[in-house]
Amino acid sequence: MENFVRDIIDKDLETDKYGKKVHTRFPPEPNGYLHIGHAKSLCLNFGIAKDYKGLCNLRFDDTNPITEEAAYAESIKADVRWLGFDWGKRLFYASDYFDKLYEYALVLIKKDKAYVCELGQDEVGKYRGTVTTPGKNSPYRERSVKENLDLFRRMKAGEFPEGSRTLRAKIDMASPHMIMRDPPLYRIRKAAHHRTGDKWRIYPMYDFAHCLCDFIEKITHSICTLEFENNRPLYDWILNELGVYHPQQIEFARLNLSYTVLSKRKLLQLVEGKHVSGWDDPRMPTLSGLRRRGYTPESIRNFCDRIGVAKSNSIIDIAVLENSIREELNKKAPRAMAVLRPLKVVITNYPEDKEEELEAVNNPEDPQMGTRRVPFSRILYIEQEDFREDPPGKFFRLAPGREVRLRYAYFIKCADVVKDKKTGRITELHCTYDPETKGGNAPDGRKVKATLHWVSARHALEAEVRLYDHLFIKRDPEEGEGGDFKSNLTPASLETLKSCRVEPGLKGARPGSRYQFERNGYFCVDTVDSSAEKPVFNRIVGLRDTWAKIEQRKR
């Protein structure tokens, strides 16, 4: 798919800027799980490498030992593979280059382009100035090269307290680019690193490490999100001052999704605050959460292709993502009948000892998927919402004296309503069936206005079903009270139904397998909590976009 990133690459290939090569990278920080926003970057970087017959590295930006964990790195690798991408033998870590990065810092000091500063964080802010006023030079800016080399080596040796000193680039405190006002290159972090242990007491800042990692790996096009556009002058300055190979940084608009937050820091707050069950909670926009919910790699890649690559930020409606999986599963998911809120139906004129198997279509969109046999007996379950004792206008489903069609089965007519004497709650319906309507058609040509799904009570499998709503009630969750996005959490984004009934053919359904529950939506067998005896199904998405709009109006 054409976009401005590919236009830049095409021009570079025409001018032989990088020797007809295209080499990209995907550089996540292992401080959380990947989310749907990372999928856009993954598809772009790996997709470009594939289309141009180039290479794409997976490189972890592991420069902050306080927030990073090996477990996060492993989850990221699993997510990248699941999404369908392969980095081959090109798995790297910024920590692979810590020795080289330190040496490059020494080069800048020797060129008098970097110095050790003792200003505290608050003082640095005061000296920095504003967008309209220039900053002031640090009182430590004019230290000699010799003194800076000594202090930086002592920082490395761990002699100074954390936060007491930084290595800063010596650029221009009056620069119109705030990022160029002597930005930090190294800080003291007395924390063990998940790969290098206690070897280092100083760690490079992202802006210093990233451009040099790109150079070391001979990346041609360093594709990143739009918030790094302001950092590009520093990216270029570091590489130019060191006189090394210079990749091209290209920025694109990050993915913003309605009713969703796409910040690992904020997602971590949801996990630590027990607002969700974990990073893989099906309500989370993480790739592991989407995978557990039932999304497929293909649907996510198609979504990323559909939204394209832009130069300016915007919010994509979550319905676009939902429709990507809906379109795929409509073609591929086998159908099944499941009753989520069962209401007992006794067919009084059906023999008590009789049962039969009826033929049901597995997927009307794909005749190759064939048919299945579903059992039918005297006692059935239908959905509670499919019956009204006093039906409102335009309610065409079952009601006293009314006839409806049972999917793949017979016409039935409601003759009597049984209620609990204490509560008045409807406990069962007594109906009659017309044996001449087997298969759902009447030989006399009479019509009914509704077709209901059902399961045989004698044969049905009990199941748990989890219904998920949007995690946030506002299209932009950042519009929270006092700026707290958590104030916009949906009060009941998960509804768990414990006593559902599904057709018996779903017994032993493989975890992760997906179905369309007729009239109820698309569902996936939970990969964590499901068992052969008591399956657990997660609703992936409803059957139509309009359902989400209806639910929003109710709220």
N, C-alpha and C positions, 0 to 999 in steps of 0.2 A: 504494500500500500504506500502510495507516494505521500511524503510529508517534507517539511523544511529540513529536517535532520538528514534525510536521504539526499536532498538537493545539495547540501553542503558536502556530503561524502562523494556524490557524483562529480562535483566540481574538483574536489581534491584528487580524485582518480584521473580526471582529464588532465590536470596540471602535473600529475606524477608527484604530488606533494610528499607522499609517504611510500614511494616506490611501488605503487599499485596495490598496496596492502590495506586491509581493514582489520583492525584489532581493537575490540571493545572489552569492557569489564563490568561486572556487577559487584559493587563494593559495600555490602551491608555491614552494619555494626552489630556484633553479637550481644546486644543488650536487651533482647526481646524477640518475639516471634515475628516472622514476616506477615504482612497484611496485604489486602487487595491493592493498595497503592504501590507496594513493591512489585506486584505482579505486572503492572504497567511497565515499570522499568526493566523487569526481567524480559518481558516479551520484546521490548524495544532493543535492548542490548544483545540478547541472544538471537533475536530475529534478524537483526541487521547483519550480525556475523554469519549467520546461515545463508542469507540471501546473497551476500557478497562473497561467499566462499572464503570467509575469514575466520577469525578465532575470537572467542570470548572467555575471559578468565573469571573465575569466582575468587574474589579476594575479600577477606574479612578485615574491616577497619577496627582492629582491636588495640586501640591506643589509650583506652580508659579502663584500667583494671578494676576500678571501683564498681562499675555497673555491668561489666561483661562476665559471661560465664561460658564454659565449654558446652554446657547443655544447650544454650541458645545456638551456638554454632552448629551443633548436631541437628537441631530442629530446622535450621535454615537449609542445611544440605538436603535434608529429607524433603523439604518443601520445594526446593529447586528441581530435584529429581521428579517429584510427583507432578509438577507442572509441565514436565516433558523436556527439560533442558539438561544438557550434559557438558560439563566443563573439561572432560577428558582428564589429562594429567596436569591441568592448569589450575590447581587449588593452591592459593597463596594466602598469607596473612601479613598485615603490616608489620607484625612482630618478627616476621622473617628478616626484615630489613632494619631492625633497630640499630644494629652496629653501623650499617651504612648511613642511616639517617643521622646518627650522632656525628659521624665523620663529616657529613655535609654541613652540619651546624658549625663545626669547627672551621670549615672553609669560610663560611660567612663571617665568623668572628675575625678570622685572620685578614679578611678583606675590609674590616671595620664596617661591616654591614649588619652586625648583630651585637648586642650588649646585654649584660646581666643587670636586671633592674630589681630594686628592693622596695618599690612602691607596693602598698597593699591594694587589694582589689578596689576598695572605695576611692583611694587616692588616684589610681589609674583612671577611674571614671571622671574625676574632677579635672585631671590634666588633659583628658582627651578632647575636651571642647564639645561643641555641638555642631549640627549641620550648618549653622550660619556663622559660627565663630570658630577660629582655628584653635588647636590644642597648644599646650605648652610642653616644652622638652622636659623629660624626666631629669632630675638632678644627677642621675647616674648615667646619663646618656654619653657623656664625654670621657668615660673611663678608657684607659689605654687598652690596646689589643692584648697586651700581656696580662693585665689584671683581669680582663674578661675571660681569657682562656683559663686562668687559674681558678676563678670563681665557678666557671661552668664545669670544670673537672671536679671541683669539690662538691658541686650540686650532684653530679653523677655518683660521687662516693657516699652521698647521704649525710654530709656534714651539717646541712641546714634544715630547719624545721619546714614542714609542709606549708606551702603558701607564702613563705618568706621571700622567695626570689623566683623570677621568671627570666627566661632568655627571650628578648624581644628583637624583632627586626628593626634596623635603623633605616627608616625611609623618609617620612615627611609628616611632621605633626600638624602641618597646615594644609595637608592634602584635602581636596574636595571629596575624596573617597574615604569615608570613615575607617574602612577596613585597612587603609594604608597608613594610618597614624600609629606607627610602631607596634604592630600587632604581636602578641606572644607567639613564640615558636615552640617553647618547651616549658613545662611546669613540673614542680616537685610533687610526686605522688608516692607516698611510702606505703604501698599496698602490693601484695603479691599478685602477679599476673597469671592467668590461667594456663599460659604456655611457657613463659620464661621464669616463673617463680619469683624469687627475690633478687634476681640479677640486677634489675634496674630500679632506681629511685627517682628517675626523671623519665617523663614520657612526652613524645611529640604531640603537638596540637594537630587537629585534623587537617587544617589548611597546609601545614608544613609536610605532613606525612603523605597526604593524598597525591599531590602533584608529583612528589618524588617517587612514590610507588608506581604511578603511571609511567614516569620516565624509565624506571628500572625495568618494568615489564614491556617496554616499547609499545605502549598503547598508542593507537593513532587518534582515536576519537573518544574523549572522556565525556560521556553523556550523563548529565546529572539534572536534578530538578531545579526549578526556577529560582528558589531561594539562594542558590549558590552563584547567581549571576553577579551579585555585588562582590563576591569573593574572587571573581576571575582576575582582576588586576593583581591580586596577591599571588594567585596561581602562576600567572605569567612572570611576575617580578622574581619569584624564587628561582624559577627555571632559568630565566635570563641572567640573573646574577651569578648563578653557578655555571652558566655557559654549557648547559646540557641539552640533550634531545627534548623537543618541545611538542607534546601532544596538543590537540585542539580540544578545548573544553566547549561543549555545546549544552545549552540549558533548554529544558522543555517544561511545560506546565505539569505540576504534580496532579495526581488524582484527588479530587475532593468529592465525596459521595454523600448524598442527602441522608439524614437520620443516622449519621455515622461519624465517629471520630477516627482519624487515621494518624494518630501520634502514639508511638510506642510508650512514651512517658505516661500519656493519659490511659492507654490500655492497661498499663501496669497498675495504675491506680484502681482500675475496675477489678483487676485480679486480686490485688492486695486488700482491697476494701470488701471483698466477698460479694460484690455486686453480680459477679458471674462465677461459674464453677472452676474456671481456669482459662489458660490461653486458648484451649481448644473447645471452649464452650460454643455451641452452635449459633449463639447470638453474636459472637465476636466476628469482626471483619478480618481476622487472621486467616491465613491460608489453611492452617490446621483446623480452625473453627468451621470454615466453609467446607472443608473436606469432610469433617464429621457430620455436618448438616446434610451433606449429600451432593454438593456441587462437584462437577467433574472438571478435570483439567481443560478439556475442550471448551466447555462453556465459559471458563474464565479467559482463555486465550481469545475466544470469539468476542467476548465483551471488550477486551483491550483493543482488538482490531476495530471494533465498531466505533469506539469513542475517539480513536485516532490520537494524533500527537499535535498539540497546539503550543503556541508561544505565550498565551495568557491564561491565567487561572480562571476556572469556572467550577460550578457544582454540577455533577452529573446526577440525575435522578436515579435512585436505587432501583426503580422499576426497570431500567435498562439492564442492570445486572440480573434481576430476577427473570426478565424475559429471555435472557440468554440461556438459562438452564431450562426454562419452561419449553422453549422451542426444541431443544435437544431431546428432552425426556418425552415430549409428545410423540416423537418419532421412534424412540428407543425403549422406553420403559414399558414392561408388561403391565397389563391391567389386573386389578384385584378388587374384590369387594370387602370393605371394612366398615363396621358400624362403630362410630366413636362414642356415641351416647345412646346405649341400647334401650329400646322399648320393646317389650315382649309382645309377639303377635301369635295367637292361637288360631289356626285355620280349622274351624270346628267340623267341617264336612270332609276333611282330608283324613284318611284312615290313620289311626294311631301307630300301627306297626309298619306303615309303608314309608319307604324312602326311595329316592331316585336320583340319578345324576343327570344334570342338564349341561348342554354344551355352551361354553362362553368363549368369546373372542379374546385372544391375548393382547392384540394391538390392532385396531382398525386401520392404523396408518401403515402397517407392515404385514401384509397377508402371509409372508414367510414365517411369521412367529406362530401361526397356527391357532389352535384352540386348546381349551382345558375343560375338565369336567368338574362341576361344582355340585355338592350334595344339596338336596331339597327334602324337607320333612315337615311334619305337622306344626311344629313350633319354630318360629323364626324370630330374628331381631331386625328391627328397622331403626332409623334415627328418630329420636324424640322430636326433633324439629320438623319431621315429615308428617306429623299428625297435629291437628287442631280440633278440639271439641267444638269450638265456636269459631270457624274459620273467617278471617277477614277477607275483604274483597281482593281478587286476584291471587288468592291462595288456592292452588289447584291440586295440592297433594291430598293425602288421606284425611277424611273427616267422616263423621257418622253418616251412613247411607251412601257414601261416595265410593266409586270404583276407580282403582288405579292399576297400573301395570307393575309387576315385579320384574326387574331386569332379567332377561333370559328365561323367565318362568311363566307365570300365569297372571290373569286379572284377579284381583281380590277386592271384596267390598266389606267395609266396616259395618258390623251388625250390632256390636255392644262394646261399652267402655267399662272396665273394671277399675275401681279406685280403692285406695287405702281408706278404711272407715274413719281412722283417727285424723289423718292429715288431708284427706281429699286428693292426694296425689294419684295420678293415673299410673297404674301398675302394669296393666296389660290390655290388649285389644282382642276382641273376638271377631274374626272375619270369616267369610266364606270365599271359596275360590271357584272359578269356572274351569272345569277340566278340559273344556273344548278350546281353551286359549293357550295351550302349551306352546312355549316359544315366544309368547308375548303378542300374539295376533288373534283377533276374534274372527271366526269363520263367517259371522253374520255382518262383518264390516263395521261394527260399532267402534267408536273411538274413545280414548281416555286422554286426559290432558297432562298426566304426570306419569313418569317412570321412576320407581324407587329402587335403590340398591338394598341388599339384605344379606343375611347369613343364616344358615341353619343352626338353631340353638344346640342341637344334638352333636353337631360336628365342629362347630366354630372353635377357634383357638383364642384363648384370652390373651390380650396384649396391652401393653402400655403405649400410649401415644403422647408425644410432646408437641405442643403447638407453640410456635415462636412468633412474636410480634417484633416490630422494630425496637431496637434497644433504647432509642430516644424518641420523645414525643414531638420534638421540634425538628423542622427540616435542617436547621443549622443548630446543632447542640451547643455551640459556643455562646448562644444567646441566653445564657443562664443567669440566675439571680446572683448578683455580686460577682459575675464573671466565672462562676463555678458550673462547668458543663454537667456535673453530676446531678444538679438540680433538675435537669431535663430528662433524667432516666424515666423510662416508661414504668409505671408502678407495678404492672403485671405483664412483663414481656415474655414470661413462660407460663403456660397452662399445661399441667400434667393430668392426663386422663388415665386412670388406673384400670378400669374395667371394660375396655373396648373389646370388641369381638371381630376377628378377621377370618377369612375363609381358611380351611385347614391346609390348603396347599402351601401356605406360608410358613408352616412348621419347619424349623431348621433353615430358614432363609439365611443366606450368607451375610455376615456383617458387612455393611457398605453397599449392599444391593439396593436398587431403587425400583419403586413401583408407582404407578398412578392408582391411588385409591379412588374409584369412580365417584365423581361428584364431590370429593373431599380435597383433592390436590395431589401433589407429588410428595412421596415419603421415602425415607432411607432407613435401613436397619442400622441402629446405633452401633458403632464399633467398640464401645466401651462397656455399656451396661446390658446389652441384649444377650439372651440365651435362647437355646432351642425350645425350652419349655415355656418361657415367658419372653417373647420378643419385645423389643422396644423400638418404636419407630419415631423418627424425627420428621416433622413436616418441613420439607425443603421450601416449597412455595405453593401458593394457591393455583387454581386453574386459570384465573383471569386477573388482569391488572386491576379491574374494577373492584375486586375484593378489598384491596388495600385502601382504595378511596372510600369505600363504604365504612370500613373500620375506623378510618380517620374522622369521618363525619360523626360517628358514634362518640368518639372521644371528645 
